[in-house]
Protein backbone atom coordinates (compact mmCIF):
# COMPACT_ATOMS: atom_id res chain seq x y z
CA UNK A 1 0.00 0.00 0.00
CA UNK A 2 1.28 3.46 -0.92
CA UNK A 3 1.22 5.95 1.95
CA UNK A 4 0.65 9.51 0.70
CA UNK A 5 1.95 12.25 3.00
CA UNK A 6 0.22 15.42 4.10
CA UNK A 7 2.00 18.74 3.75
CA UNK A 8 2.75 18.65 7.48
CA UNK A 9 4.34 15.23 7.10
CA UNK A 10 6.39 16.40 4.13
CA UNK A 11 7.60 19.35 6.22
CA UNK A 12 8.64 16.89 8.94
CA UNK A 13 10.44 14.77 6.35
CA UNK A 14 12.29 17.86 5.14
CA UNK A 15 13.73 18.24 8.66
CA UNK A 16 15.06 14.68 8.45
CA UNK A 17 16.27 15.27 4.91
CA UNK A 18 18.21 18.39 5.83
CA UNK A 19 20.23 16.35 8.33
CA UNK A 20 21.01 13.81 5.63
CA UNK A 21 22.08 16.52 3.19
CA UNK A 22 24.23 18.33 5.74
CA UNK A 23 26.09 15.19 6.79
CA UNK A 24 26.54 13.95 3.22
CA UNK A 25 28.17 17.28 2.37
CA UNK A 26 30.52 16.79 5.32
CA UNK A 27 31.32 13.24 4.22
CA UNK A 28 32.11 14.48 0.73
CA UNK A 29 34.68 16.85 2.24
CA UNK A 30 36.35 13.86 3.91
CA UNK A 31 36.80 11.96 0.65
CA UNK A 32 40.48 12.05 -0.26
CA UNK A 33 43.39 9.64 -0.67
CA UNK A 34 44.42 7.91 2.55
CA UNK A 35 41.10 8.24 4.37
CA UNK A 36 39.76 4.94 5.67
CA UNK A 37 36.17 4.10 4.87
CA UNK A 38 35.56 3.29 8.54
CA UNK A 39 36.52 6.89 9.43
CA UNK A 40 33.85 8.17 7.05
CA UNK A 41 31.34 5.95 8.81
CA UNK A 42 32.45 7.10 12.27
CA UNK A 43 31.99 10.75 11.32
CA UNK A 44 28.52 10.05 9.97
CA UNK A 45 27.36 8.26 13.10
CA UNK A 46 28.82 10.85 15.46
CA UNK A 47 27.26 13.78 13.59
CA UNK A 48 23.91 12.00 13.27
CA UNK A 49 23.66 11.56 17.03
CA UNK A 50 24.90 15.11 17.69
CA UNK A 51 22.00 16.38 15.58
CA UNK A 52 19.47 14.33 17.54
CA UNK A 53 18.84 11.72 14.85
CA UNK A 54 19.46 7.99 14.54
CA UNK A 55 21.45 6.29 11.76
CA UNK A 56 18.88 4.67 9.49
CA UNK A 57 21.04 1.86 8.14
CA UNK A 58 22.85 0.63 11.23
CA UNK A 59 21.38 -2.73 12.29
CA UNK A 60 18.77 -2.48 9.52
CA UNK A 61 18.34 -6.11 8.50
CA UNK A 62 21.70 -6.71 10.14
CA UNK A 63 23.73 -4.09 8.25
CA UNK A 64 26.69 -3.24 10.54
CA UNK A 65 27.37 0.44 9.75
CA UNK A 66 25.80 3.89 9.37
CA UNK A 67 26.97 4.53 5.79
CA UNK A 68 27.26 2.29 2.75
CA UNK A 69 30.69 3.04 1.26
CA UNK A 70 31.07 1.50 -2.20
CA UNK A 71 34.33 1.85 -4.11
CA UNK A 72 34.90 1.50 -7.87
CA UNK A 73 33.08 -1.65 -9.08
CA UNK A 74 31.03 -1.80 -5.85
CA UNK A 75 27.51 -0.65 -6.71
CA UNK A 76 25.86 -0.45 -3.28
CA UNK A 77 26.03 -1.73 0.30
CA UNK A 78 29.81 -1.62 0.65
CA UNK A 79 30.69 -2.14 4.32
CA UNK A 80 33.11 0.39 5.87
CA UNK A 81 36.43 -1.08 7.00
CA UNK A 82 40.12 -0.25 7.46
CA UNK A 83 40.38 0.04 3.67
CA UNK A 84 41.94 3.36 2.66
CA UNK A 85 40.81 5.31 -0.37
CA UNK A 86 43.38 5.77 -3.14
CA UNK A 87 43.97 8.43 -5.76
CA UNK A 88 41.75 7.70 -8.74
CA UNK A 89 39.08 5.76 -6.84
CA UNK A 90 35.39 6.44 -7.35
CA UNK A 91 33.46 6.19 -4.07
CA UNK A 92 29.69 6.17 -3.54
CA UNK A 93 28.23 7.08 -0.16
CA UNK A 94 24.67 6.02 0.67
CA UNK A 95 23.35 7.45 3.93
CA UNK A 96 20.11 7.92 5.83
CA UNK A 97 18.72 8.98 9.18
CA UNK A 98 15.60 8.59 11.26
CA UNK A 99 14.53 11.88 12.85
CA UNK A 100 11.32 12.48 14.79
CA UNK A 101 9.62 9.49 13.21
CA UNK A 102 10.60 10.07 9.56
CA UNK A 103 13.39 8.73 7.38
CA UNK A 104 15.60 10.56 4.92
CA UNK A 105 17.82 8.73 2.42
CA UNK A 106 20.33 9.98 -0.17
CA UNK A 107 23.50 8.97 -1.98
CA UNK A 108 26.34 10.69 -3.81
CA UNK A 109 29.33 9.51 -5.81
CA UNK A 110 32.67 11.30 -5.43
CA UNK A 111 36.06 11.25 -7.16
CA UNK A 112 39.03 10.51 -4.93
CA UNK A 113 41.62 13.00 -6.05
CA UNK A 114 42.19 12.95 -9.81
CA UNK A 115 40.14 10.31 -11.59
CA UNK A 116 39.81 9.15 -15.18
CA UNK A 117 37.55 10.96 -17.63
CA UNK A 118 35.36 7.83 -17.62
CA UNK A 119 34.86 8.06 -13.87
CA UNK A 120 34.07 11.78 -14.12
CA UNK A 121 31.45 11.11 -16.79
CA UNK A 122 29.91 8.25 -14.86
CA UNK A 123 29.51 10.41 -11.73
CA UNK A 124 28.00 13.24 -13.78
CA UNK A 125 25.55 11.00 -15.62
CA UNK A 126 24.36 9.34 -12.41
CA UNK A 127 23.23 12.76 -11.18
CA UNK A 128 21.97 13.87 -14.59
CA UNK A 129 19.80 10.76 -14.88
CA UNK A 130 18.31 11.51 -11.48
CA UNK A 131 17.42 15.00 -12.76
CA UNK A 132 15.79 13.46 -15.82
CA UNK A 133 13.83 11.14 -13.57
CA UNK A 134 12.36 13.84 -11.38
CA UNK A 135 11.48 15.93 -14.43
CA UNK A 136 9.13 13.05 -15.22
CA UNK A 137 7.70 13.08 -11.68
CA UNK A 138 4.51 14.89 -12.71
CA UNK A 139 1.15 14.59 -11.00
CA UNK A 140 -1.07 12.28 -13.06
CA UNK A 141 1.83 10.40 -14.60
CA UNK A 142 3.04 6.93 -13.72
CA UNK A 143 5.95 5.65 -11.65
CA UNK A 144 7.51 4.02 -14.71
CA UNK A 145 7.73 7.44 -16.37
CA UNK A 146 10.53 8.15 -13.87
CA UNK A 147 12.14 4.78 -14.62
CA UNK A 148 12.03 5.32 -18.37
CA UNK A 149 13.52 8.81 -18.12
CA UNK A 150 16.44 7.57 -16.01
CA UNK A 151 17.16 4.68 -18.36
CA UNK A 152 17.01 6.87 -21.45
CA UNK A 153 19.50 9.39 -20.06
CA UNK A 154 21.95 6.72 -18.93
CA UNK A 155 21.86 4.60 -22.07
CA UNK A 156 22.19 7.64 -24.31
CA UNK A 157 25.67 8.02 -22.80
CA UNK A 158 26.60 4.39 -23.44
CA UNK A 159 26.26 3.36 -19.81
CA UNK A 160 23.85 0.87 -18.24
CA UNK A 161 21.37 1.00 -15.36
CA UNK A 162 21.57 -1.60 -12.61
CA UNK A 163 18.40 -3.68 -12.68
CA UNK A 164 18.72 -5.73 -9.49
CA UNK A 165 18.13 -2.79 -7.14
CA UNK A 166 15.48 -0.07 -7.19
CA UNK A 167 14.38 3.19 -5.65
CA UNK A 168 11.44 3.17 -3.26
CA UNK A 169 8.83 5.01 -1.29
CA UNK A 170 9.94 6.39 2.06
CA UNK A 171 8.35 7.90 5.17
CA UNK A 172 7.77 6.31 8.57
CA UNK A 173 9.56 3.27 7.10
CA UNK A 174 12.87 3.35 5.26
CA UNK A 175 11.44 1.28 2.42
CA UNK A 176 7.80 1.76 1.46
CA UNK A 177 5.78 1.13 -1.66
CA UNK A 178 6.09 1.76 -4.53
CA UNK A 179 9.31 0.37 -5.92
CA UNK A 180 10.97 2.68 -8.46
CA UNK A 181 13.11 0.76 -10.99
CA UNK A 182 15.64 2.65 -13.08
CA UNK A 183 14.47 1.04 -16.32
CA UNK A 184 11.25 0.20 -18.09
CA UNK A 185 8.55 1.41 -20.45
CA UNK A 186 6.65 4.61 -19.58
CA UNK A 187 2.98 4.75 -18.60
CA UNK A 188 3.03 1.84 -16.18
CA UNK A 189 2.72 1.34 -12.45
CA UNK A 190 0.97 3.47 -9.82
CA UNK A 191 -0.21 6.99 -10.57
CA UNK A 192 2.00 9.85 -9.44
CA UNK A 193 -0.11 11.77 -6.93
CA UNK A 194 0.49 14.70 -4.66
CA UNK A 195 1.86 13.54 -1.31
CA UNK A 196 3.97 10.76 -2.82
CA UNK A 197 7.51 10.72 -1.41
CA UNK A 198 10.13 8.66 -3.22
CA UNK A 199 13.80 7.85 -2.89
CA UNK A 200 14.77 8.14 -6.55
CA UNK A 201 18.18 6.52 -6.96
CA UNK A 202 19.88 5.72 -10.23
CA UNK A 203 22.63 3.12 -9.87
CA UNK A 204 24.64 2.91 -13.09
CA UNK A 205 27.63 1.09 -14.52
CA UNK A 206 30.21 1.85 -17.18
CA UNK A 207 29.85 -1.73 -18.44
CA UNK A 208 27.10 -4.32 -18.16
CA UNK A 209 24.23 -4.01 -15.68
CA UNK A 210 24.55 -7.47 -14.13
CA UNK A 211 25.75 -7.68 -10.50
CA UNK A 212 26.79 -10.21 -7.90
CA UNK A 213 26.89 -10.02 -4.10
CA UNK A 214 30.18 -10.74 -2.37
CA UNK A 215 30.71 -13.24 0.44
CA UNK A 216 30.01 -10.60 3.11
CA UNK A 217 26.35 -10.90 2.09
CA UNK A 218 26.01 -7.17 1.43
CA UNK A 219 28.44 -5.68 -1.06
CA UNK A 220 27.02 -5.75 -4.60
CA UNK A 221 29.58 -5.41 -7.40
CA UNK A 222 29.32 -5.29 -11.18
CA UNK A 223 29.86 -8.79 -12.49
CA UNK A 224 32.24 -7.50 -15.16
CA UNK A 225 33.98 -5.31 -12.52
CA UNK A 226 33.26 -2.11 -14.43
CA UNK A 227 32.99 1.17 -12.53
CA UNK A 228 29.67 2.01 -10.86
CA UNK A 229 28.10 5.23 -9.57
CA UNK A 230 25.06 6.00 -7.43
CA UNK A 231 22.97 9.14 -6.92
CA UNK A 232 19.88 9.42 -4.73
CA UNK A 233 17.60 12.01 -3.17
CA UNK A 234 14.37 11.84 -1.20
CA UNK A 235 11.80 13.70 -3.31
CA UNK A 236 8.24 14.78 -2.47
CA UNK A 237 5.58 15.44 -5.10
CA UNK A 238 3.87 18.66 -3.99
CA UNK A 239 1.53 21.26 -5.45
CA UNK A 240 4.68 22.98 -6.74
CA UNK A 241 5.98 19.79 -8.36
CA UNK A 242 8.83 17.56 -7.13
CA UNK A 243 10.76 18.97 -4.17
CA UNK A 244 14.11 17.51 -3.08
CA UNK A 245 14.09 17.06 0.69
CA UNK A 246 17.62 15.74 1.27
CA UNK A 247 19.52 18.99 0.96
CA UNK A 248 20.92 21.17 3.78
CA UNK A 249 18.69 24.00 2.51
CA UNK A 250 15.63 21.87 1.67
CA UNK A 251 12.50 24.07 1.55
CA UNK A 252 9.79 23.30 4.07
CA UNK A 253 6.28 23.42 2.55
CA UNK A 254 3.93 25.45 4.73
CA UNK A 255 1.00 23.25 5.83
CA UNK A 256 -2.49 24.57 5.16
CA UNK A 257 -5.06 24.59 7.92
CA UNK A 258 -7.19 21.44 8.24
CA UNK A 259 -5.26 19.72 5.50
CA UNK A 260 -6.26 16.23 4.53
CA UNK A 261 -4.07 13.31 3.57
CA UNK A 262 -4.30 12.28 -0.07
CA UNK A 263 -5.75 8.82 0.36
C-alpha positions as CSV (number, residue, x, y, z in Angstrom):
1,X,0.0,0.0,0.0
2,X,1.3,3.5,-0.9
3,X,1.2,6.0,1.9
4,X,0.7,9.5,0.7
5,X,2.0,12.2,3.0
6,X,0.2,15.4,4.1
7,X,2.0,18.7,3.7
8,X,2.8,18.7,7.5
9,X,4.3,15.2,7.1
10,X,6.4,16.4,4.1
11,X,7.6,19.4,6.2
12,X,8.6,16.9,8.9
13,X,10.4,14.8,6.3
14,X,12.3,17.9,5.1
15,X,13.7,18.2,8.7
16,X,15.1,14.7,8.4
17,X,16.3,15.3,4.9
18,X,18.2,18.4,5.8
19,X,20.2,16.4,8.3
20,X,21.0,13.8,5.6
21,X,22.1,16.5,3.2
22,X,24.2,18.3,5.7
23,X,26.1,15.2,6.8
24,X,26.5,14.0,3.2
25,X,28.2,17.3,2.4
26,X,30.5,16.8,5.3
27,X,31.3,13.2,4.2
28,X,32.1,14.5,0.7
29,X,34.7,16.8,2.2
30,X,36.4,13.9,3.9
31,X,36.8,12.0,0.6
32,X,40.5,12.1,-0.3
33,X,43.4,9.6,-0.7
34,X,44.4,7.9,2.6
35,X,41.1,8.2,4.4
36,X,39.8,4.9,5.7
37,X,36.2,4.1,4.9
38,X,35.6,3.3,8.5
39,X,36.5,6.9,9.4
40,X,33.8,8.2,7.1
41,X,31.3,5.9,8.8
42,X,32.5,7.1,12.3
43,X,32.0,10.7,11.3
44,X,28.5,10.1,10.0
45,X,27.4,8.3,13.1
46,X,28.8,10.9,15.5
47,X,27.3,13.8,13.6
48,X,23.9,12.0,13.3
49,X,23.7,11.6,17.0
50,X,24.9,15.1,17.7
51,X,22.0,16.4,15.6
52,X,19.5,14.3,17.5
53,X,18.8,11.7,14.9
54,X,19.5,8.0,14.5
55,X,21.4,6.3,11.8
56,X,18.9,4.7,9.5
57,X,21.0,1.9,8.1
58,X,22.8,0.6,11.2
59,X,21.4,-2.7,12.3
60,X,18.8,-2.5,9.5
61,X,18.3,-6.1,8.5
62,X,21.7,-6.7,10.1
63,X,23.7,-4.1,8.3
64,X,26.7,-3.2,10.5
65,X,27.4,0.4,9.8
66,X,25.8,3.9,9.4
67,X,27.0,4.5,5.8
68,X,27.3,2.3,2.8
69,X,30.7,3.0,1.3
70,X,31.1,1.5,-2.2
71,X,34.3,1.8,-4.1
72,X,34.9,1.5,-7.9
73,X,33.1,-1.6,-9.1
74,X,31.0,-1.8,-5.9
75,X,27.5,-0.7,-6.7
76,X,25.9,-0.4,-3.3
77,X,26.0,-1.7,0.3
78,X,29.8,-1.6,0.6
79,X,30.7,-2.1,4.3
80,X,33.1,0.4,5.9
81,X,36.4,-1.1,7.0
82,X,40.1,-0.2,7.5
83,X,40.4,0.0,3.7
84,X,41.9,3.4,2.7
85,X,40.8,5.3,-0.4
86,X,43.4,5.8,-3.1
87,X,44.0,8.4,-5.8
88,X,41.7,7.7,-8.7
89,X,39.1,5.8,-6.8
90,X,35.4,6.4,-7.4
91,X,33.5,6.2,-4.1
92,X,29.7,6.2,-3.5
93,X,28.2,7.1,-0.2
94,X,24.7,6.0,0.7
95,X,23.3,7.5,3.9
96,X,20.1,7.9,5.8
97,X,18.7,9.0,9.2
98,X,15.6,8.6,11.3
99,X,14.5,11.9,12.9
100,X,11.3,12.5,14.8
101,X,9.6,9.5,13.2
102,X,10.6,10.1,9.6
103,X,13.4,8.7,7.4
104,X,15.6,10.6,4.9
105,X,17.8,8.7,2.4
106,X,20.3,10.0,-0.2
107,X,23.5,9.0,-2.0
108,X,26.3,10.7,-3.8
109,X,29.3,9.5,-5.8
110,X,32.7,11.3,-5.4
111,X,36.1,11.3,-7.2
112,X,39.0,10.5,-4.9
113,X,41.6,13.0,-6.0
114,X,42.2,12.9,-9.8
115,X,40.1,10.3,-11.6
116,X,39.8,9.1,-15.2
117,X,37.5,11.0,-17.6
118,X,35.4,7.8,-17.6
119,X,34.9,8.1,-13.9
120,X,34.1,11.8,-14.1
121,X,31.4,11.1,-16.8
122,X,29.9,8.2,-14.9
123,X,29.5,10.4,-11.7
124,X,28.0,13.2,-13.8
125,X,25.5,11.0,-15.6
126,X,24.4,9.3,-12.4
127,X,23.2,12.8,-11.2
128,X,22.0,13.9,-14.6
129,X,19.8,10.8,-14.9
130,X,18.3,11.5,-11.5
131,X,17.4,15.0,-12.8
132,X,15.8,13.5,-15.8
133,X,13.8,11.1,-13.6
134,X,12.4,13.8,-11.4
135,X,11.5,15.9,-14.4
136,X,9.1,13.0,-15.2
137,X,7.7,13.1,-11.7
138,X,4.5,14.9,-12.7
139,X,1.2,14.6,-11.0
140,X,-1.1,12.3,-13.1
141,X,1.8,10.4,-14.6
142,X,3.0,6.9,-13.7
143,X,5.9,5.7,-11.6
144,X,7.5,4.0,-14.7
145,X,7.7,7.4,-16.4
146,X,10.5,8.1,-13.9
147,X,12.1,4.8,-14.6
148,X,12.0,5.3,-18.4
149,X,13.5,8.8,-18.1
150,X,16.4,7.6,-16.0
151,X,17.2,4.7,-18.4
152,X,17.0,6.9,-21.5
153,X,19.5,9.4,-20.1
154,X,22.0,6.7,-18.9
155,X,21.9,4.6,-22.1
156,X,22.2,7.6,-24.3
157,X,25.7,8.0,-22.8
158,X,26.6,4.4,-23.4
159,X,26.3,3.4,-19.8
160,X,23.8,0.9,-18.2
161,X,21.4,1.0,-15.4
162,X,21.6,-1.6,-12.6
163,X,18.4,-3.7,-12.7
164,X,18.7,-5.7,-9.5
165,X,18.1,-2.8,-7.1
166,X,15.5,-0.1,-7.2
167,X,14.4,3.2,-5.6
168,X,11.4,3.2,-3.3
169,X,8.8,5.0,-1.3
170,X,9.9,6.4,2.1
171,X,8.4,7.9,5.2
172,X,7.8,6.3,8.6
173,X,9.6,3.3,7.1
174,X,12.9,3.4,5.3
175,X,11.4,1.3,2.4
176,X,7.8,1.8,1.5
177,X,5.8,1.1,-1.7
178,X,6.1,1.8,-4.5
179,X,9.3,0.4,-5.9
180,X,11.0,2.7,-8.5
181,X,13.1,0.8,-11.0
182,X,15.6,2.7,-13.1
183,X,14.5,1.0,-16.3
184,X,11.2,0.2,-18.1
185,X,8.5,1.4,-20.4
186,X,6.6,4.6,-19.6
187,X,3.0,4.7,-18.6
188,X,3.0,1.8,-16.2
189,X,2.7,1.3,-12.4
190,X,1.0,3.5,-9.8
191,X,-0.2,7.0,-10.6
192,X,2.0,9.9,-9.4
193,X,-0.1,11.8,-6.9
194,X,0.5,14.7,-4.7
195,X,1.9,13.5,-1.3
196,X,4.0,10.8,-2.8
197,X,7.5,10.7,-1.4
198,X,10.1,8.7,-3.2
199,X,13.8,7.8,-2.9
200,X,14.8,8.1,-6.5
201,X,18.2,6.5,-7.0
202,X,19.9,5.7,-10.2
203,X,22.6,3.1,-9.9
204,X,24.6,2.9,-13.1
205,X,27.6,1.1,-14.5
206,X,30.2,1.8,-17.2
207,X,29.9,-1.7,-18.4
208,X,27.1,-4.3,-18.2
209,X,24.2,-4.0,-15.7
210,X,24.6,-7.5,-14.1
211,X,25.8,-7.7,-10.5
212,X,26.8,-10.2,-7.9
213,X,26.9,-10.0,-4.1
214,X,30.2,-10.7,-2.4
215,X,30.7,-13.2,0.4
216,X,30.0,-10.6,3.1
217,X,26.3,-10.9,2.1
218,X,26.0,-7.2,1.4
219,X,28.4,-5.7,-1.1
220,X,27.0,-5.7,-4.6
221,X,29.6,-5.4,-7.4
222,X,29.3,-5.3,-11.2
223,X,29.9,-8.8,-12.5
224,X,32.2,-7.5,-15.2
225,X,34.0,-5.3,-12.5
226,X,33.3,-2.1,-14.4
227,X,33.0,1.2,-12.5
228,X,29.7,2.0,-10.9
229,X,28.1,5.2,-9.6
230,X,25.1,6.0,-7.4
231,X,23.0,9.1,-6.9
232,X,19.9,9.4,-4.7
233,X,17.6,12.0,-3.2
234,X,14.4,11.8,-1.2
235,X,11.8,13.7,-3.3
236,X,8.2,14.8,-2.5
237,X,5.6,15.4,-5.1
238,X,3.9,18.7,-4.0
239,X,1.5,21.3,-5.5
240,X,4.7,23.0,-6.7
241,X,6.0,19.8,-8.4
242,X,8.8,17.6,-7.1
243,X,10.8,19.0,-4.2
244,X,14.1,17.5,-3.1
245,X,14.1,17.1,0.7
246,X,17.6,15.7,1.3
247,X,19.5,19.0,1.0
248,X,20.9,21.2,3.8
249,X,18.7,24.0,2.5
250,X,15.6,21.9,1.7
251,X,12.5,24.1,1.6
252,X,9.8,23.3,4.1
253,X,6.3,23.4,2.5
254,X,3.9,25.5,4.7
255,X,1.0,23.3,5.8
256,X,-2.5,24.6,5.2
257,X,-5.1,24.6,7.9
258,X,-7.2,21.4,8.2
259,X,-5.3,19.7,5.5
260,X,-6.3,16.2,4.5
261,X,-4.1,13.3,3.6
262,X,-4.3,12.3,-0.1
263,X,-5.8,8.8,0.4
